[in-house]
Amino acid sequence: MSDDSSQQGLFGTRARFVVLLLVVLCLTSVWSNILTFNFAVICMNPEVDELEKAHISRRDADDSDEDDFRKNSTIFNDTIIDKMMKERISFTSQQQTYAISIVAVAAILANFPVIFLVNRFGVRRVFGIGGLLSAITTILIPFGIRFGYPYFLALRFLQGLAFAANLPAIGAFCARWAYHKQNGLFIASTVAYLQLAPGFTNPISGPICEHLGWPSVFYLHGCVGLVLFIIYGFFYRNNPGKHPFVGDIEKNKIGREKPIHEGKKAAQRVPYGAILSTPAIWAVWIAAIGSFSVVNLIFLYSPTYMSKVLGYSISHSGFTSALGPLAQAAMKVSVGGVSDKIRFMSEVNKLRMFNSIAIFGSFFFLIVLSFVDPKYSTICVLLFGTASGIIGANTGGFFRAAPILSKQYSHFVTGNISLAITVTMVIVPFIVNAIVKENRADEWRMVFCILGGFMAITNVIFVLLVKGEPCEWTESNPHKNIISPIKTIPKEMESTTESAFSHVDHMENDHQKKVFSVLNYSN
């Protein structure tokens, strides 16, 4: 019984999926903490007329008479409105822009230091500390706002520093924990945090603001983050081979098609020059910039477009703005699973196909949207949601290409994709503000055409330069033996092979070479 337990582990052979769920929740928490301000700012300076209208609507629904309404209205004015008046905070449009941009600036400044720290100390320590920093600063933001704008900006800067660890964490996690036949699923699930966060934050923040006040939005998100990252610190391991809940069977499965353990010093020798001189890697980064130029447009401006151009109320805009990101998340996970199952196409053609579906598909629906009269608001919302959702197919494109090309160095390559997120987070608002002056449909048409066209051009570059196999520098280490796929081993040798893999970490170097010589000869 003890041997079976050691072979399978506490979660059978599925411990990696439990770790995957925890990592996705932690990534979502960090991004949600940043997005809280975008919604809470609406509650900080509420329109009294809108609150009274909402109260009247509830009165009409309950068929109350006029005297009861006056009585209830007095109670309403003496309690909820008084509370909100005490907590009213006003930000100028310039201050709001700085509050958004400083997060991106901090993440850009921290990008390369964080990648170095992940390579030096491991993702468990770096991402764990970053997550705790994000949670604590989120809890402190209401106090920073009350103390003064500079204190608030300092806390937002710290949120940006914490966010810089997200993409390197994804790269390191997928490189270590993903079974090679499930790379797409793991990548799709982890990068879906960008869509899951607004899908979580936007719907719940409205009721929380209404019943508990805007500070509670920050308190809730911060406390959830604290709990998640405390669990993460205790549960996560950088190496699945060292996780107490991962059995030998799952350990061997995860280890297939991965370089044999080289030791910490070897792992830290990242070939930066070779990586930066590889056209396929630049194709990934360029495609990421194009994709996130539109993704950030959707995340940052969909409520404004729906409210100012399509004429929806603020509450309705908040709800509908969450639909696009959720559709995008569903698309990411679906495409990630499908890309793993496709066997009739080469890897490079799968990368080209899914990235083209995402980019050209989103571009097409944005162009159609830009020429539809805003009075057909339902059609516009459907087109906007489709353009947002279909871009999630990029999880089978440049997102998947990054770890395939860079393998054990994916924390560096994938980590630099975060630069695309943060750089476009700074640039897109300037483009929008330069073009959109009165929120007219023709102004937004120009924005959609410019950013959509730029995105399409970056996809052409990606299709021309991307490769479907690991780069040469991933095998430059002298210890570059790769565990052979199980399908190439004859059935009569499977048990011998599994036994060899399960004990390989305990062998002396000379004996280890003999074992792998036998395996290579059998292939």
Buried (B, 14 or more C-beta within 10 A) or exposed (E): EEEEEEBBBEBEBBBBBBBBEBBBBBBBBBBBBBBBBBBBBBBBEBEEEEBBEEBBEEBEEEEBEEEEBEEBBEEBBEEBBEEBEEBEBEBEEEBBBBBBBBBBBBBBBBBBEBBBBBBEEBBBBBBBBBBBBBBBBBBBBBEBBEEEBEBBBBBBBBBBBBBBBBBBBBBBBBBBBBBBEBBBBBBBBBBBBBBBBBBBBBBBBBEBBBEEBBBBBBBBBBEBBBEBBBEBBEBBBBBBBEBEBBBBBBBBBBBBBBBBBBEEEEBEEBBEEBBEEBEBBBBBBBBBBBBBBBBBBBBBBBBBBBBBBBEBEBBBBBBBBBBBBBBBBBBBBBBBBBBBEBEEEEBBEBBBBBBBBBBBBBBBBBBBBBEBEBEEBEBBBBBBBBBBBBBBBBBBBBBBBBBBBBBBBBBBBBBBBBBBBBBBBBBBBEBBEEBBEEEEBEBBBBBBBBBBEBBBEBBBBBBEBBBBEBBEBBBEBEEEBBBBEBEEBEEEBEEBBBEBBBEBEEBEEEEBEEBBEEBEEBE
